[in-house]
Amino acid sequence: MTESDKFFDRANRLLTRWETLLDGRAAAPDWTHDAYRWRHDRQGLRLVPVKNPHRVHLDDLLCMDRQKVEVVRNTEQFMRGQPANNALLWGARGTGKSTLIKAVFNAYVDRGLRLIEVEKEHLVDLVEIVEVLDGRRERFLLYCDDLSFEADDPGYKSLKAVLEGSIAAPAANLLIYASSNRRHLLPEAKADNQDAHIVDGELHPGEAIEEKVSLSERFGLWLSFYPFNQDEYLSIVEHWLHSFDAGSCSDEATRQAALNWARQRGSRSGRVARQFAIDQAGRHA
């Protein structure tokens, strides 16, 4: 290629990029990466590669065997091209909801599974995201962490439409996995329950309750997460202490320190257990 050819090639690529910015579209994604974030900014609607995604292993997730089995089974069906459900992982904070999603992505990444993180405020772009992925041979998990809405949130109706409320067929190469501290994703007020009424001796929820339940019902797979008891918490602490070569709960001082750590934070969660092990590893490095 001559110097003039190189110049015109670069000029054409620059012009194409400029045109896409003008009409609100970004350039085509770099599909050589495993994980992406969706961005909606002055550079357009685009998938931004995550060059160093958080690698989590399923074996590092303890005391959630039921949830792991269900998520792995559902994801395996999806990877085989079989029917699979969008999943809502809800429950107490720090119990591994988001980590399980990242771990199952990591388990299947070598088979072509890709992860797309979408922030709640960008859920209004779900239709555009589906269009970007249309025709790709990879399979995608659309991941939304800490999902919850206010009653007037525009992303709420966009998510409902993409899940099961649109005239367009669901994308065959896309599943939505979301985590939330709320079972029904919307705030529930006392007044909502007072709107219930009785018809022919049966209790019927009010319209506000029906509206709030209607979104979470569109996730075919619900998985609940609850706070760990003391023995479960200590078993997770032990796992991470061993992983960081930072001692053991068989040492009474370490065991008491782990319990005090959880007590100070008001939570016996997997997140707190790992943070304690990191602290121990740093102290005794």
FENQUI-V798774 format. One record per helix or strand. SS is the DSSP state (helix for helix, strand for strand). FROM is the first residue (numbers start at 0). TO is the last residue. Records with the same first field share a line. If there is no record, write none. Layout:
SS->FROM-TO, FROM-TO
This chain:
helix->2-21, 57-59, 64-78, 96-110, 119-132, 153-164, 189-193, 206-215, 229-242, 251-264, 269-282
strand->24-24, 34-40, 43-49, 86-90, 112-116, 138-143, 148-148, 173-179, 185-185, 196-198, 201-203, 220-224
